[in-house]
Amino acid sequence: MRGQERSNGRHNMRIIVVDDNAMNVTVVQEMLKRAGYHNISSCSSALELYERLGLAEDGTDQRPASEEPVADLILLDMMMPRVDGITACRTIHGLERLKDVPIIMVTAIGDSKKLAEALDAGAADYVTKPINRVELMARIRSALRLKQEKNWHKERDRRLRDELRLAREVQYAVLPQRLENERIVIDAIYRPSEELSGDLYAWHRIDDHRYAVAVIDAMGHGISSSLVCMFIASVLKEVMSKLTDPEDVIMELNRRAMQLHFSDQLIQYYFTGIYMIIDLEQGTAEYVNAGHPPGLVIRCGKEETVRIEGGSPAIGLFDGITVRKQSVSIASGDRIVIVTDGLLDWSSGGTEDEDDSDPVERLRCTLSSGSEASYLEQWTNELFGSEEPGGNSDDQCLLWIELK
């Protein structure tokens, strides 16, 4: 049975023999047929090979990057007129669509420098003329095994990318939609550093005049932190519907986070966050800042800006943490801004200039400079720039609240 499978595999392998000498092509084709390879074609020059592979004469790819190559293996003569084998090999392996097609150089040259140049150009192996059949078959089997391994890894990576896209869609689905009514606007902007994010934000309308908002930032970013963050998201959704005091919410988040156990005891995931209750009737915002960067209350029509400072430890580090609730007054027209440290790291630019020594201060200056009509758009352009998601080194999140 295994012998039959190997025979079928050989039968399906598409091999192109490239040589300007017709006799050499005939000899190699006969060797391949006797070894069980039957899907064999030939080219008399590198330019003819280009045409077969879908390339222009200058070597540019004329086929879509997603199109499958027409060959599983190329046996390429090194010395040919106009375009030699080394140049052709370098051109083919310089293209994304064809870079994984194994090329075995066939040469009568014993120059070690030339052989090294061929391998540097991307050749998987080489055989010398006159060709030894046993050696040729062994090198072909080796090259095809390598290609099969590459194909397996590419398929695995494709499945992983599909799963990451699905996970990202799920992660986006748990994020709340913009909340707006005649008294308040709550919205957020965020850009993950990878397919998945370790940042989380949420809000919840408690009653006619009270709103709960939260921003959570998990340690690290990527798959592991995003999975743990999804756990916290499910806990947060449950807690926000049952508890209203910020102290109780943070204490419960910490209790649930401490229930996470990992086989590697050196790994401990923790979170920073701000949980806030906005009371429009009382004109107050009660909050707990658990190891998170300061938020900002930007006063309407005034130069004054109040920081939403810390005072409580991060979530998930210790049992029985002591939480300190704080309060700040709010009024109509004020804006409240909460960000994650990825945005502060970006805003500081990695410089040591005095003006950039406090990234929160730089953020305050940026946010305070927007016009009333277009500040959200200006914030987005100024803080996040035009980079596509995934271009930043850390997840970046900005939650903003406007009191009408």
ABEGO torsion letter per residue (X at the ends): XAAAAAAAAAAABBBBBBBABAAAAAAAAAAAAAAGBABBBBBABAAAAAAAAGBBAAGBBABBAABBBABABBBBBABBBGBBAAAAAAAAAABAAAAABBBBBBBABABAAAAAAAAAAGBABBBBOBBBAAAAAAAAAAAAAAAAAAAAAAAAAAAAAAAAAAAAAAAAAABBBBBBBAABBBBBBBBBABABBABBBBBBBABAABBBBBBBBBBEBEAAAAAAAAAAAAAAAAAAAABABAAAAAAAAAAAAAABBBABAABBBBBBBBBBBBBAAAGBBBBBBBGBBBBBBBBBGBABBBBBBBGBBBBGABBGBBBBBBBBBBBBGBBBBBBBAAAAAAAAGGBABAAAABAAAAAAAAAAABBAAAAAAAAAAAAAEABBBGABABBBBBBBBBBX
